[in-house]
């Protein structure tokens, strides 16, 4: 079975990597080492389980949820500083 990926798929993949990098940077800004490690492990697990998804609508949905979670985390960290 040969898969065909369009431009939109590769744009979504690029957006996914951008979000991943942003989330990792956010995790490294945490002061508590255990929390940092737990968050990085959670982040890696989430990306690994979603790695083989090819449905563009599902990818868009997951990226939207990830963006919301990152924004919430940023707001929470801004409050605690």
Secondary structure as UniProt FT lines:
FT   HELIX           7..28
FT   HELIX           33..49
FT   TURN            50..52
FT   HELIX           56..80
//
